[in-house]
Amino acid sequence: MKLAKMKKEDLELLSHKDITYYILEEEGKMNTADLFKKVVTLLELPDKTFEEKIGDYYTLLTTDKRFILLEDGCWDLRSRHTSDKIVKVTEDEDEEDEEEEIKEDTILPDEEEDNYDSGDTDEDDDYDDANEDLKDLVVVDEDELEEN
């Protein structure tokens, strides 16, 4: 289906996702901005629509399983690629830092910790027993309440 030959009325019946699918099918991979500019142009939407809706459009692409984000920042059809070309969106640096912190804090069975806590601290004195607040409560029957 050639989008350029379609009537505006027919294009308006399609969702942005479907229009994007046909654009990628016809033209190949494109970045987010170029794709959305093409959608806005095809639908003859006002220029301010691009600036106001580009974030929503990006979210739309990320949630649709037909599209993949490639390493070069371009979108393409998932059907054209194997899974090894898909960008894995994670925060690798944060995960590495967390792993290092865990490694530093972990004591292996054959290691001994020099500053063993014997449990005799002032922190135990500050501990509030949850049941202590309830010790003064008394259970009263409904009959006793009515008599008073």
PEMO-V513219 format. One record per residue. PSI is psi in radians with two decimals (999 if undefined). D_LAST is the distance of its C-alpha to the last C-alpha in whole Angstrom. Layout:
psi=PSI d_last=D_LAST
psi=PSI d_last=D_LAST
This chain:
psi=2.11 d_last=84
psi=2.05 d_last=86
psi=-0.63 d_last=83
psi=-0.49 d_last=86
psi=-0.13 d_last=87
psi=2.60 d_last=84
psi=2.67 d_last=83
psi=-0.66 d_last=80
psi=-0.70 d_last=78
psi=-0.67 d_last=78
psi=-0.67 d_last=77
psi=-0.38 d_last=74
psi=-0.33 d_last=73
psi=2.61 d_last=73
psi=2.86 d_last=70
psi=-0.63 d_last=71
psi=-0.76 d_last=71
psi=-0.71 d_last=73
psi=-0.75 d_last=76
psi=-0.72 d_last=75
psi=-0.81 d_last=76
psi=-0.63 d_last=79
psi=-0.84 d_last=80
psi=-0.60 d_last=80
psi=-0.70 d_last=82
psi=-0.73 d_last=85
psi=-0.24 d_last=85
psi=-2.96 d_last=84
psi=2.55 d_last=81
psi=2.75 d_last=80
psi=2.96 d_last=78
psi=-0.83 d_last=75
psi=-0.80 d_last=76
psi=-0.70 d_last=79
psi=-0.83 d_last=77
psi=-0.60 d_last=75
psi=-0.68 d_last=78
psi=-0.72 d_last=80
psi=-0.82 d_last=76
psi=-0.72 d_last=76
psi=-0.79 d_last=80
psi=-0.68 d_last=80
psi=-0.03 d_last=77
psi=0.81 d_last=78
psi=2.76 d_last=75
psi=2.69 d_last=75
psi=-0.56 d_last=76
psi=-0.36 d_last=72
psi=-0.66 d_last=71
psi=-0.88 d_last=72
psi=-0.64 d_last=71
psi=-0.51 d_last=67
psi=0.04 d_last=67
psi=-0.63 d_last=69
psi=-0.76 d_last=66
psi=-0.65 d_last=64
psi=-0.73 d_last=68
psi=-0.78 d_last=68
psi=-0.71 d_last=65
psi=-0.76 d_last=66
psi=-0.69 d_last=69
psi=-0.43 d_last=67
psi=-0.18 d_last=64
psi=2.17 d_last=67
psi=-0.18 d_last=69
psi=-0.33 d_last=72
psi=2.61 d_last=73
psi=2.61 d_last=73
psi=2.08 d_last=74
psi=2.95 d_last=77
psi=-0.50 d_last=78
psi=0.12 d_last=80
psi=0.14 d_last=77
psi=2.67 d_last=78
psi=2.55 d_last=76
psi=3.04 d_last=78
psi=2.32 d_last=77
psi=-0.59 d_last=76
psi=-0.31 d_last=78
psi=-0.10 d_last=81
psi=2.65 d_last=80
psi=2.89 d_last=79
psi=-0.35 d_last=76
psi=-0.14 d_last=77
psi=0.02 d_last=78
psi=2.39 d_last=75
psi=2.24 d_last=73
psi=1.97 d_last=70
psi=1.77 d_last=68
psi=2.95 d_last=66
psi=1.48 d_last=66
psi=-0.70 d_last=68
psi=-0.77 d_last=68
psi=-0.72 d_last=64
psi=-0.70 d_last=64
psi=-0.73 d_last=67
psi=-0.74 d_last=65
psi=-0.71 d_last=62
psi=-0.71 d_last=64
psi=-0.73 d_last=66
psi=-0.73 d_last=63
psi=-0.75 d_last=62
psi=-0.68 d_last=65
psi=-0.65 d_last=65
psi=-0.31 d_last=61
psi=2.29 d_last=62
psi=2.13 d_last=63
psi=2.72 d_last=65
psi=-0.58 d_last=65
psi=-0.05 d_last=68
psi=2.65 d_last=67
psi=2.53 d_last=65
psi=2.27 d_last=63
psi=-0.65 d_last=64
psi=1.20 d_last=61
psi=2.33 d_last=58
psi=2.06 d_last=55
psi=-0.17 d_last=54
psi=-0.14 d_last=50
psi=1.48 d_last=50
psi=2.89 d_last=49
psi=-0.31 d_last=46
psi=-0.57 d_last=45
psi=-0.53 d_last=43
psi=-0.51 d_last=41
psi=-0.07 d_last=40
psi=2.22 d_last=38
psi=2.18 d_last=35
psi=2.24 d_last=33
psi=-0.54 d_last=31
psi=-0.26 d_last=28
psi=-0.61 d_last=28
psi=-0.43 d_last=26
psi=-0.10 d_last=23
psi=-0.48 d_last=23
psi=-0.04 d_last=20
psi=2.54 d_last=18
psi=2.43 d_last=16
psi=2.21 d_last=15
psi=2.35 d_last=12
psi=2.76 d_last=12
psi=-0.60 d_last=10
psi=-0.69 d_last=9
psi=-0.59 d_last=7
psi=-0.66 d_last=6
psi=-0.56 d_last=5
psi=-0.53 d_last=4
psi=999 d_last=0
